[in-house]
Amino acid sequence: MTVYAYIVAGAVMLVGIAGIATSRNLVHAVVSLSVAQSATYILLIAVGYQNGGLAPIFGSQVGRDTPSSTPSCRR
């Protein structure tokens, strides 16, 4: 999951922007905007991904030194 997720996010964003630019009715524009918004979700997941990381829910099994999948908890 190196560069592939960023390429997918860029492609989905381009499809959404192209749909917004070519839409003639409001429903099509809203759906295209939703597609472009999905690209931002893909990008955020790609940025926060850490190989071998766990969910950032700290408790008895997950300590502070365990790698987590969120950028704000990295050291």
All heavy atoms as a GROMACS GRO file, in nm:
protein
  538
    1MET      N    1   0.084  -0.119   0.000
    1MET     CA    2   0.000   0.000   0.000
    1MET      C    3   0.088   0.124   0.000
    1MET      O    4   0.073   0.213   0.080
    1MET     CB    5  -0.089  -0.002   0.124
    1MET     CG    6  -0.205   0.090   0.108
    1MET     SD    7  -0.345   0.038   0.199
    1MET     CE    8  -0.386   0.194   0.270
    2THR      N    9   0.178   0.129  -0.091
    2THR     CA   10   0.271   0.241  -0.093
    2THR      C   11   0.213   0.357  -0.174
    2THR      O   12   0.147   0.444  -0.118
    2THR     CB   13   0.405   0.196  -0.151
    2THR    OG1   14   0.384   0.135  -0.278
    2THR    CG2   15   0.472   0.093  -0.060
    3VAL      N   16   0.237   0.357  -0.301
    3VAL     CA   17   0.193   0.467  -0.386
    3VAL      C   18   0.056   0.437  -0.446
    3VAL      O   19  -0.014   0.528  -0.490
    3VAL     CB   20   0.299   0.490  -0.497
    3VAL    CG1   21   0.259   0.600  -0.591
    3VAL    CG2   22   0.433   0.520  -0.435
    4TYR      N   23   0.017   0.312  -0.445
    4TYR     CA   24  -0.108   0.271  -0.509
    4TYR      C   25  -0.230   0.345  -0.454
    4TYR      O   26  -0.315   0.390  -0.530
    4TYR     CB   27  -0.125   0.119  -0.494
    4TYR     CG   28  -0.249   0.065  -0.557
    4TYR    CD1   29  -0.263   0.061  -0.696
    4TYR    CD2   30  -0.355   0.017  -0.480
    4TYR    CE1   31  -0.376   0.013  -0.755
    4TYR    CE2   32  -0.469  -0.033  -0.538
    4TYR     CZ   33  -0.479  -0.035  -0.676
    4TYR     OH   34  -0.592  -0.083  -0.735
    5ALA      N   35  -0.237   0.362  -0.323
    5ALA     CA   36  -0.353   0.430  -0.263
    5ALA      C   37  -0.359   0.577  -0.304
    5ALA      O   38  -0.467   0.632  -0.324
    5ALA     CB   39  -0.348   0.417  -0.112
    6TYR      N   40  -0.244   0.640  -0.318
    6TYR     CA   41  -0.241   0.780  -0.360
    6TYR      C   42  -0.284   0.794  -0.507
    6TYR      O   43  -0.353   0.890  -0.542
    6TYR     CB   44  -0.102   0.839  -0.340
    6TYR     CG   45  -0.059   0.839  -0.196
    6TYR    CD1   46   0.042   0.756  -0.152
    6TYR    CD2   47  -0.120   0.923  -0.103
    6TYR    CE1   48   0.081   0.755  -0.020
    6TYR    CE2   49  -0.081   0.923   0.030
    6TYR     CZ   50   0.020   0.839   0.070
    6TYR     OH   51   0.059   0.840   0.201
    7ILE      N   52  -0.246   0.699  -0.589
    7ILE     CA   53  -0.288   0.701  -0.729
    7ILE      C   54  -0.438   0.680  -0.740
    7ILE      O   55  -0.506   0.749  -0.818
    7ILE     CB   56  -0.210   0.594  -0.810
    7ILE    CG1   57  -0.062   0.634  -0.817
    7ILE    CG2   58  -0.268   0.576  -0.948
    7ILE    CD1   59   0.027   0.527  -0.875
    8VAL      N   60  -0.491   0.587  -0.662
    8VAL     CA   61  -0.636   0.562  -0.662
    8VAL      C   62  -0.711   0.686  -0.613
    8VAL      O   63  -0.812   0.726  -0.672
    8VAL     CB   64  -0.671   0.439  -0.577
    8VAL    CG1   65  -0.821   0.428  -0.555
    8VAL    CG2   66  -0.618   0.314  -0.643
    9ALA      N   67  -0.662   0.750  -0.507
    9ALA     CA   68  -0.726   0.871  -0.456
    9ALA      C   69  -0.725   0.982  -0.561
    9ALA      O   70  -0.825   1.052  -0.580
    9ALA     CB   71  -0.658   0.918  -0.329
   10GLY      N   72  -0.614   0.998  -0.630
   10GLY     CA   73  -0.606   1.099  -0.736
   10GLY      C   74  -0.700   1.070  -0.851
   10GLY      O   75  -0.765   1.160  -0.905
   11ALA      N   76  -0.708   0.943  -0.890
   11ALA     CA   77  -0.796   0.906  -1.001
   11ALA      C   78  -0.943   0.927  -0.965
   11ALA      O   79  -1.022   0.978  -1.045
   11ALA     CB   80  -0.771   0.760  -1.041
   12VAL      N   81  -0.980   0.887  -0.843
   12VAL     CA   82  -1.120   0.906  -0.799
   12VAL      C   83  -1.153   1.055  -0.790
   12VAL      O   84  -1.262   1.099  -0.828
   12VAL     CB   85  -1.145   0.832  -0.665
   12VAL    CG1   86  -1.280   0.867  -0.608
   12VAL    CG2   87  -1.133   0.683  -0.684
   13MET      N   88  -1.057   1.135  -0.743
   13MET     CA   89  -1.078   1.279  -0.736
   13MET      C   90  -1.096   1.339  -0.876
   13MET      O   91  -1.184   1.423  -0.897
   13MET     CB   92  -0.962   1.346  -0.664
   13MET     CG   93  -0.977   1.497  -0.651
   13MET     SD   94  -1.118   1.548  -0.552
   13MET     CE   95  -1.049   1.531  -0.390
   14LEU      N   96  -1.015   1.295  -0.972
   14LEU     CA   97  -1.030   1.345  -1.108
   14LEU      C   98  -1.164   1.307  -1.170
   14LEU      O   99  -1.225   1.387  -1.240
   14LEU     CB  100  -0.915   1.293  -1.195
   14LEU     CG  101  -0.780   1.358  -1.171
   14LEU    CD1  102  -0.673   1.291  -1.256
   14LEU    CD2  103  -0.786   1.506  -1.201
   15VAL      N  104  -1.211   1.186  -1.142
   15VAL     CA  105  -1.342   1.144  -1.192
   15VAL      C  106  -1.452   1.231  -1.131
   15VAL      O  107  -1.544   1.275  -1.200
   15VAL     CB  108  -1.366   0.994  -1.163
   15VAL    CG1  109  -1.511   0.956  -1.186
   15VAL    CG2  110  -1.275   0.910  -1.247
   16GLY      N  111  -1.441   1.258  -1.001
   16GLY     CA  112  -1.541   1.343  -0.936
   16GLY      C  113  -1.540   1.485  -0.987
   16GLY      O  114  -1.645   1.545  -1.012
   17ILE      N  115  -1.422   1.541  -1.007
   17ILE     CA  116  -1.413   1.679  -1.058
   17ILE      C  117  -1.462   1.686  -1.202
   17ILE      O  118  -1.530   1.782  -1.239
   17ILE     CB  119  -1.268   1.730  -1.044
   17ILE    CG1  120  -1.235   1.751  -0.897
   17ILE    CG2  121  -1.247   1.858  -1.123
   17ILE    CD1  122  -1.090   1.785  -0.870
   18ALA      N  123  -1.430   1.585  -1.282
   18ALA     CA  124  -1.479   1.582  -1.420
   18ALA      C  125  -1.632   1.572  -1.422
   18ALA      O  126  -1.699   1.635  -1.505
   18ALA     CB  127  -1.417   1.466  -1.496
   19GLY      N  128  -1.687   1.494  -1.330
   19GLY     CA  129  -1.833   1.484  -1.322
   19GLY      C  130  -1.898   1.614  -1.282
   19GLY      O  131  -2.004   1.651  -1.334
   20ILE      N  132  -1.836   1.687  -1.189
   20ILE     CA  133  -1.890   1.817  -1.149
   20ILE      C  134  -1.882   1.916  -1.265
   20ILE      O  135  -1.975   1.994  -1.289
   20ILE     CB  136  -1.814   1.870  -1.025
   20ILE    CG1  137  -1.844   1.783  -0.904
   20ILE    CG2  138  -1.851   2.015  -0.996
   20ILE    CD1  139  -1.756   1.813  -0.785
   21ALA      N  140  -1.770   1.914  -1.337
   21ALA     CA  141  -1.751   2.009  -1.447
   21ALA      C  142  -1.846   1.984  -1.563
   21ALA      O  143  -1.885   2.079  -1.632
   21ALA     CB  144  -1.607   2.002  -1.495
   22THR      N  145  -1.885   1.860  -1.585
   22THR     CA  146  -1.969   1.829  -1.700
   22THR      C  147  -2.117   1.810  -1.665
   22THR      O  148  -2.197   1.782  -1.755
   22THR     CB  149  -1.920   1.701  -1.769
   22THR    OG1  150  -1.926   1.592  -1.676
   22THR    CG2  151  -1.778   1.718  -1.819
   23SER      N  152  -2.152   1.826  -1.539
   23SER     CA  153  -2.292   1.800  -1.500
   23SER      C  154  -2.382   1.915  -1.540
   23SER      O  155  -2.345   2.031  -1.534
   23SER     CB  156  -2.302   1.776  -1.350
   23SER     OG  157  -2.270   1.894  -1.281
   24ARG      N  158  -2.502   1.878  -1.580
   24ARG     CA  159  -2.602   1.978  -1.616
   24ARG      C  160  -2.720   1.978  -1.521
   24ARG      O  161  -2.800   2.071  -1.524
   24ARG     CB  162  -2.652   1.954  -1.758
   24ARG     CG  163  -2.548   1.985  -1.861
   24ARG     CD  164  -2.607   1.988  -1.997
   24ARG     NE  165  -2.503   2.026  -2.093
   24ARG     CZ  166  -2.527   2.041  -2.220
   24ARG    NH1  167  -2.648   2.019  -2.268
   24ARG    NH2  168  -2.430   2.076  -2.300
   25ASN      N  169  -2.733   1.878  -1.438
   25ASN     CA  170  -2.841   1.882  -1.340
   25ASN      C  171  -2.783   1.868  -1.200
   25ASN      O  172  -2.669   1.824  -1.180
   25ASN     CB  173  -2.951   1.779  -1.369
   25ASN     CG  174  -2.912   1.636  -1.339
   25ASN    OD1  175  -2.825   1.611  -1.258
   25ASN    ND2  176  -2.981   1.543  -1.404
   26LEU      N  177  -2.860   1.906  -1.102
   26LEU     CA  178  -2.814   1.915  -0.965
   26LEU      C  179  -2.786   1.778  -0.903
   26LEU      O  180  -2.690   1.763  -0.828
   26LEU     CB  181  -2.918   1.991  -0.881
   26LEU     CG  182  -2.879   2.023  -0.738
   26LEU    CD1  183  -2.754   2.109  -0.735
   26LEU    CD2  184  -2.994   2.093  -0.668
   27VAL      N  185  -2.866   1.679  -0.937
   27VAL     CA  186  -2.847   1.546  -0.880
   27VAL      C  187  -2.712   1.488  -0.926
   27VAL      O  188  -2.637   1.432  -0.846
   27VAL     CB  189  -2.964   1.452  -0.920
   27VAL    CG1  190  -2.937   1.310  -0.876
   27VAL    CG2  191  -3.094   1.504  -0.862
   28HIS      N  192  -2.680   1.505  -1.052
   28HIS     CA  193  -2.552   1.457  -1.103
   28HIS      C  194  -2.436   1.530  -1.037
   28HIS      O  195  -2.333   1.470  -1.006
   28HIS     CB  196  -2.548   1.474  -1.255
   28HIS     CG  197  -2.427   1.414  -1.319
   28HIS    ND1  198  -2.313   1.486  -1.345
   28HIS    CD2  199  -2.402   1.288  -1.361
   28HIS    CE1  200  -2.224   1.408  -1.401
   28HIS    NE2  201  -2.276   1.286  -1.412
   29ALA      N  202  -2.451   1.659  -1.014
   29ALA     CA  203  -2.345   1.736  -0.948
   29ALA      C  204  -2.325   1.689  -0.804
   29ALA      O  205  -2.211   1.679  -0.757
   29ALA     CB  206  -2.380   1.885  -0.952
   30VAL      N  207  -2.432   1.660  -0.733
   30VAL     CA  208  -2.421   1.614  -0.595
   30VAL      C  209  -2.356   1.476  -0.589
   30VAL      O  210  -2.272   1.450  -0.502
   30VAL     CB  211  -2.560   1.614  -0.526
   30VAL    CG1  212  -2.555   1.542  -0.393
   30VAL    CG2  213  -2.608   1.757  -0.509
   31VAL      N  214  -2.391   1.388  -0.679
   31VAL     CA  215  -2.329   1.255  -0.682
   31VAL      C  216  -2.181   1.266  -0.717
   31VAL      O  217  -2.097   1.200  -0.658
   31VAL     CB  218  -2.404   1.163  -0.781
   31VAL    CG1  219  -2.327   1.033  -0.804
   31VAL    CG2  220  -2.544   1.134  -0.731
   32SER      N  221  -2.147   1.353  -0.809
   32SER     CA  222  -2.007   1.374  -0.846
   32SER      C  223  -1.929   1.434  -0.730
   32SER      O  224  -1.812   1.399  -0.707
   32SER     CB  225  -1.996   1.466  -0.968
   32SER     OG  226  -2.058   1.406  -1.078
   33LEU      N  227  -1.990   1.522  -0.655
   33LEU     CA  228  -1.925   1.578  -0.537
   33LEU      C  229  -1.903   1.471  -0.431
   33LEU      O  230  -1.801   1.470  -0.362
   33LEU     CB  231  -2.010   1.692  -0.481
   33LEU     CG  232  -1.949   1.775  -0.370
   33LEU    CD1  233  -1.823   1.844  -0.418
   33LEU    CD2  234  -2.049   1.879  -0.323
   34SER      N  235  -1.996   1.379  -0.420
   34SER     CA  236  -1.981   1.267  -0.326
   34SER      C  237  -1.866   1.176  -0.368
   34SER      O  238  -1.792   1.125  -0.282
   34SER     CB  239  -2.112   1.188  -0.319
   34SER     OG  240  -2.097   1.076  -0.238
   35VAL      N  241  -1.849   1.155  -0.496
   35VAL     CA  242  -1.736   1.075  -0.546
   35VAL      C  243  -1.605   1.144  -0.513
   35VAL      O  244  -1.508   1.081  -0.468
   35VAL     CB  245  -1.751   1.049  -0.697
   35VAL    CG1  246  -1.623   0.989  -0.755
   35VAL    CG2  247  -1.869   0.958  -0.724
   36ALA      N  248  -1.598   1.276  -0.534
   36ALA     CA  249  -1.477   1.351  -0.501
   36ALA      C  250  -1.449   1.346  -0.350
   36ALA      O  251  -1.333   1.338  -0.308
   36ALA     CB  252  -1.490   1.494  -0.548
   37GLN      N  253  -1.553   1.348  -0.270
   37GLN     CA  254  -1.536   1.338  -0.125
   37GLN      C  255  -1.482   1.201  -0.086
   37GLN      O  256  -1.402   1.189   0.008
   37GLN     CB  257  -1.668   1.365  -0.055
   37GLN     CG  258  -1.659   1.366   0.095
   37GLN     CD  259  -1.794   1.394   0.159
   37GLN    OE1  260  -1.897   1.399   0.092
   37GLN    NE2  261  -1.793   1.412   0.288
   38SER      N  262  -1.520   1.098  -0.157
   38SER     CA  263  -1.469   0.964  -0.129
   38SER      C  264  -1.318   0.958  -0.152
   38SER      O  265  -1.248   0.882  -0.085
   38SER     CB  266  -1.539   0.862  -0.218
   38SER     OG  267  -1.676   0.858  -0.190
   39ALA      N  268  -1.268   1.036  -0.245
   39ALA     CA  269  -1.124   1.040  -0.269
   39ALA      C  270  -1.050   1.095  -0.147
   39ALA      O  271  -0.940   1.049  -0.115
   39ALA     CB  272  -1.093   1.124  -0.392
   40THR      N  273  -1.110   1.190  -0.077
   40THR     CA  274  -1.045   1.242   0.042
   40THR      C  275  -1.042   1.136   0.152
   40THR      O  276  -0.946   1.131   0.229
   40THR     CB  277  -1.114   1.369   0.094
   40THR    OG1  278  -1.250   1.338   0.130
   40THR    CG2  279  -1.112   1.478  -0.010
   41TYR      N  280  -1.143   1.051   0.160
   41TYR     CA  281  -1.143   0.942   0.258
   41TYR      C  282  -1.030   0.843   0.226
   41TYR      O  283  -0.961   0.797   0.317
   41TYR     CB  284  -1.276   0.869   0.260
   41TYR     CG  285  -1.393   0.953   0.305
   41TYR    CD1  286  -1.520   0.931   0.253
   41TYR    CD2  287  -1.378   1.055   0.397
   41TYR    CE1  288  -1.627   1.007   0.294
   41TYR    CE2  289  -1.485   1.131   0.438
   41TYR     CZ  290  -1.610   1.106   0.386
   41TYR     OH  291  -1.715   1.182   0.426
   42ILE      N  292  -1.015   0.810   0.099
   42ILE     CA  293  -0.908   0.719   0.058
   42ILE      C  294  -0.772   0.780   0.094
   42ILE      O  295  -0.683   0.710   0.144
   42ILE     CB  296  -0.917   0.688  -0.092
   42ILE    CG1  297  -1.045   0.612  -0.125
   42ILE    CG2  298  -0.795   0.609  -0.139
   42ILE    CD1  299  -1.074   0.600  -0.272
   43LEU      N  300  -0.756   0.909   0.070
   43LEU     CA  301  -0.630   0.975   0.101
   43LEU      C  302  -0.602   0.976   0.251
   43LEU      O  303  -0.490   0.949   0.294
   43LEU     CB  304  -0.632   1.118   0.047
   43LEU     CG  305  -0.504   1.198   0.065
   43LEU    CD1  306  -0.391   1.134  -0.015
   43LEU    CD2  307  -0.526   1.341   0.024
   44LEU      N  308  -0.703   1.002   0.332
   44LEU     CA  309  -0.683   1.002   0.477
   44LEU      C  310  -0.648   0.862   0.529
   44LEU      O  311  -0.565   0.848   0.620
   44LEU     CB  312  -0.807   1.054   0.548
   44LEU     CG  313  -0.831   1.204   0.535
   44LEU    CD1  314  -0.966   1.241   0.593
   44LEU    CD2  315  -0.720   1.281   0.602
   45ILE      N  316  -0.709   0.761   0.475
   45ILE     CA  317  -0.676   0.624   0.515
   45ILE      C  318  -0.534   0.590   0.473
   45ILE      O  319  -0.460   0.526   0.548
   45ILE     CB  320  -0.779   0.524   0.456
   45ILE    CG1  321  -0.914   0.542   0.524
   45ILE    CG2  322  -0.729   0.381   0.470
   45ILE    CD1  323  -1.026   0.466   0.459
   46ALA      N  324  -0.493   0.634   0.354
   46ALA     CA  325  -0.357   0.605   0.307
   46ALA      C  326  -0.253   0.676   0.391
   46ALA      O  327  -0.147   0.620   0.420
   46ALA     CB  328  -0.343   0.647   0.161
   47VAL      N  329  -0.281   0.797   0.435
   47VAL     CA  330  -0.185   0.871   0.517
   47VAL      C  331  -0.174   0.809   0.655
   47VAL      O  332  -0.064   0.800   0.712
   47VAL     CB  333  -0.227   1.020   0.527
   47VAL    CG1  334  -0.149   1.092   0.634
   47VAL    CG2  335  -0.210   1.089   0.394
   48GLY      N  336  -0.283   0.763   0.712
   48GLY     CA  337  -0.282   0.708   0.847
   48GLY      C  338  -0.244   0.562   0.856
   48GLY      O  339  -0.228   0.510   0.966
   49TYR      N  340  -0.225   0.495   0.743
   49TYR     CA  341  -0.195   0.352   0.745
   49TYR      C  342  -0.054   0.328   0.796
   49TYR      O  343   0.041   0.396   0.759
   49TYR     CB  344  -0.209   0.292   0.605
   49TYR     CG  345  -0.175   0.146   0.598
   49TYR    CD1  346  -0.264   0.052   0.645
   49TYR    CD2  347  -0.054   0.104   0.546
   49TYR    CE1  348  -0.234  -0.083   0.639
   49TYR    CE2  349  -0.023  -0.030   0.540
   49TYR     CZ  350  -0.113  -0.124   0.586
   49TYR     OH  351  -0.082  -0.256   0.581
   50GLN      N  352  -0.040   0.229   0.882
   50GLN     CA  353   0.091   0.187   0.930
   50GLN      C  354   0.094   0.035   0.929
   50GLN      O  355   0.007  -0.028   0.988
   50GLN     CB  356   0.118   0.240   1.071
   50GLN     CG  357   0.256   0.207   1.121
   50GLN     CD  358   0.284   0.268   1.256
   50GLN    OE1  359   0.196   0.327   1.317
   50GLN    NE2  360   0.405   0.253   1.302
   51ASN      N  361   0.192  -0.021   0.864
   51ASN     CA  362   0.203  -0.165   0.852
   51ASN      C  363   0.222  -0.228   0.990
   51ASN      O  364   0.315  -0.193   1.062
   51ASN     CB  365   0.319  -0.202   0.760
   51ASN     CG  366   0.314  -0.347   0.718
   51ASN    OD1  367   0.215  -0.416   0.741
   51ASN    ND2  368   0.420  -0.392   0.655
   52GLY      N  369   0.133  -0.316   1.029
   52GLY     CA  370   0.141  -0.382   1.158
   52GLY      C  371   0.081  -0.300   1.272
   52GLY      O  372   0.088  -0.341   1.386
   53GLY      N  373   0.023  -0.186   1.240
   53GLY     CA  374  -0.035  -0.102   1.344
   53GLY      C  375  -0.173  -0.149   1.385
   53GLY      O  376  -0.243  -0.217   1.312
   54LEU      N  377  -0.211  -0.114   1.507
   54LEU     CA  378  -0.342  -0.149   1.560
   54LEU      C  379  -0.428  -0.024   1.570
   54LEU      O  380  -0.381   0.088   1.554
   54LEU     CB  381  -0.326  -0.212   1.699
   54LEU     CG  382  -0.244  -0.341   1.705
   54LEU    CD1  383  -0.221  -0.381   1.850
   54LEU    CD2  384  -0.313  -0.451   1.629
   55ALA      N  385  -0.555  -0.044   1.600
   55ALA     CA  386  -0.644   0.069   1.620
   55ALA      C  387  -0.599   0.149   1.742
   55ALA      O  388  -0.552   0.091   1.840
   55ALA     CB  389  -0.787   0.019   1.640
   56PRO      N  390  -0.612   0.281   1.739
   56PRO     CA  391  -0.560   0.363   1.850
   56PRO      C  392  -0.650   0.363   1.972
   56PRO      O  393  -0.689   0.467   2.023
   56PRO     CB  394  -0.549   0.501   1.787
   56PRO     CG  395  -0.656   0.503   1.684
   56PRO     CD  396  -0.661   0.363   1.630
   57ILE      N  397  -0.688   0.245   2.019
   57ILE     CA  398  -0.768   0.231   2.140
   57ILE      C  399  -0.675   0.172   2.245
   57ILE      O  400  -0.642   0.053   2.242
   57ILE     CB  401  -0.890   0.140   2.117
   57ILE    CG1  402  -0.976   0.198   2.005
   57ILE    CG2  403  -0.970   0.125   2.245
   57ILE    CD1  404  -1.086   0.105   1.958
   58PHE      N  405  -0.628   0.254   2.336
   58PHE     CA  406  -0.530   0.210   2.433
   58PHE      C  407  -0.599   0.154   2.555
   58PHE      O  408  -0.686   0.214   2.613
   58PHE     CB  409  -0.438   0.326   2.471
   58PHE     CG  410  -0.362   0.380   2.353
   58PHE    CD1  411  -0.395   0.501   2.297
   58PHE    CD2  412  -0.258   0.306   2.299
   58PHE    CE1  413  -0.326   0.549   2.188
   58PHE    CE2  414  -0.188   0.354   2.190
   58PHE     CZ  415  -0.222   0.476   2.135
   59GLY      N  416  -0.560   0.035   2.594
   59GLY     CA  417  -0.618  -0.032   2.709
   59GLY      C  418  -0.519  -0.129   2.769
   59GLY      O  419  -0.398  -0.106   2.766
   60SER      N  420  -0.569  -0.240   2.818
   60SER     CA  421  -0.481  -0.336   2.884
   60SER      C  422  -0.394  -0.412   2.785
   60SER      O  423  -0.283  -0.452   2.818
   60SER     CB  424  -0.564  -0.433   2.967
   60SER     OG  425  -0.651  -0.505   2.883
   61GLN      N  426  -0.441  -0.435   2.662
   61GLN     CA  427  -0.365  -0.512   2.565
   61GLN      C  428  -0.277  -0.425   2.477
   61GLN      O  429  -0.177  -0.470   2.425
   61GLN     CB  430  -0.460  -0.593   2.477
   61GLN     CG  431  -0.535  -0.698   2.553
   61GLN     CD  432  -0.630  -0.774   2.464
   61GLN    OE1  433  -0.662  -0.729   2.354
   61GLN    NE2  434  -0.678  -0.888   2.510
   62VAL      N  435  -0.314  -0.302   2.458
   62VAL     CA  436  -0.239  -0.211   2.372
   62VAL      C  437  -0.178  -0.102   2.458
   62VAL      O  438  -0.249  -0.025   2.522
   62VAL     CB  439  -0.330  -0.149   2.263
   62VAL    CG1  440  -0.251  -0.054   2.176
   62VAL    CG2  441  -0.395  -0.256   2.180
   63GLY      N  442  -0.047  -0.097   2.460
   63GLY     CA  443   0.022   0.002   2.540
   63GLY      C  444   0.065   0.122   2.457
   63GLY      O  445   0.036   0.133   2.338
   64ARG      N  446   0.138   0.213   2.520
   64ARG     CA  447   0.184   0.334   2.451
   64ARG      C  448   0.294   0.306   2.349
   64ARG      O  449   0.314   0.383   2.258
   64ARG     CB  450   0.234   0.434   2.554
   64ARG     CG  451   0.125   0.491   2.638
   64ARG     CD  452   0.130   0.642   2.627
   64ARG     NE  453   0.019   0.700   2.699
   64ARG     CZ  454  -0.074   0.770   2.641
   64ARG    NH1  455  -0.069   0.791   2.512
   64ARG    NH2  456  -0.172   0.822   2.709
   65ASP      N  457   0.366   0.196   2.364
   65ASP     CA  458   0.475   0.165   2.273
   65ASP      C  459   0.431   0.081   2.153
   65ASP      O  460   0.510   0.056   2.063
   65ASP     CB  461   0.586   0.092   2.348
   65ASP     CG  462   0.647   0.180   2.456
   65ASP    OD1  463   0.650   0.303   2.436
   65ASP    OD2  464   0.692   0.125   2.558
   66THR      N  465   0.306   0.037   2.150
   66THR     CA  466   0.254  -0.042   2.040
   66THR      C  467   0.226   0.050   1.920
   66THR      O  468   0.167   0.156   1.936
   66THR     CB  469   0.122  -0.111   2.081
   66THR    OG1  470   0.145  -0.186   2.200
   66THR    CG2  471   0.072  -0.204   1.973
   67PRO      N  472   0.271   0.012   1.799
   67PRO     CA  473   0.243   0.098   1.684
   67PRO      C  474   0.093   0.105   1.657
   67PRO      O  475   0.022   0.006   1.661
   67PRO     CB  476   0.316   0.029   1.569
   67PRO     CG  477   0.349  -0.107   1.615
   67PRO     CD  478   0.346  -0.106   1.764
   68SER      N  479   0.044   0.226   1.631
   68SER     CA  480  -0.099   0.245   1.602
   68SER      C  481  -0.115   0.305   1.464
   68SER      O  482  -0.021   0.357   1.405
   68SER     CB  483  -0.164   0.335   1.708
   68SER     OG  484  -0.106   0.462   1.703
   69SER      N  485  -0.234   0.298   1.412
   69SER     CA  486  -0.262   0.340   1.275
   69SER      C  487  -0.316   0.480   1.266
   69SER      O  488  -0.400   0.510   1.182
   69SER     CB  489  -0.363   0.243   1.212
   69SER     OG  490  -0.307   0.116   1.202
   70THR      N  491  -0.273   0.568   1.349
   70THR     CA  492  -0.314   0.708   1.340
   70THR      C  493  -0.191   0.797   1.354
   70THR      O  494  -0.106   0.772   1.438
   70THR     CB  495  -0.421   0.742   1.446
   70THR    OG1  496  -0.456   0.879   1.432
   70THR    CG2  497  -0.373   0.717   1.586
   71PRO      N  498  -0.178   0.899   1.270
   71PRO     CA  499  -0.057   0.981   1.274
   71PRO      C  500  -0.040   1.058   1.404
   71PRO      O  501   0.071   1.088   1.444
   71PRO     CB  502  -0.076   1.078   1.158
   71PRO     CG  503  -0.180   1.020   1.073
   71PRO     CD  504  -0.263   0.932   1.160
   72SER      N  505  -0.146   1.090   1.474
   72SER     CA  506  -0.134   1.171   1.595
   72SER      C  507  -0.076   1.092   1.712
   72SER      O  508  -0.028   1.150   1.808
   72SER     CB  509  -0.270   1.226   1.634
   72SER     OG  510  -0.358   1.120   1.665
   73CYS      N  511  -0.078   0.959   1.706
   73CYS     CA  512  -0.026   0.876   1.816
   73CYS      C  513   0.113   0.822   1.790
   73CYS      O  514   0.165   0.748   1.870
   73CYS     CB  515  -0.122   0.759   1.842
   73CYS     SG  516  -0.281   0.810   1.905
   74ARG      N  517   0.174   0.859   1.678
   74ARG     CA  518   0.308   0.810   1.649
   74ARG      C  519   0.411   0.888   1.727
   74ARG      O  520   0.394   1.004   1.758
   74ARG     CB  521   0.337   0.824   1.500
   74ARG     CG  522   0.255   0.730   1.417
   74ARG     CD  523   0.297   0.735   1.274
   74ARG     NE  524   0.200   0.659   1.197
   74ARG     CZ  525   0.184   0.674   1.068
   74ARG    NH1  526   0.256   0.760   1.002
   74ARG    NH2  527   0.095   0.604   1.004
   75ARG      N  528   0.520   0.822   1.756
   75ARG     CA  529   0.631   0.888   1.826
   75ARG      C  530   0.753   0.895   1.742
   75ARG      O  531   0.782   0.818   1.663
   75ARG     CB  532   0.661   0.813   1.955
   75ARG     CG  533   0.552   0.829   2.052
   75ARG     CD  534   0.588   0.759   2.178
   75ARG     NE  535   0.478   0.782   2.271
   75ARG     CZ  536   0.488   0.763   2.397
   75ARG    NH1  537   0.599   0.723   2.449
   75ARG    NH2  538   0.386   0.784   2.476
   0.00000   0.00000   0.00000
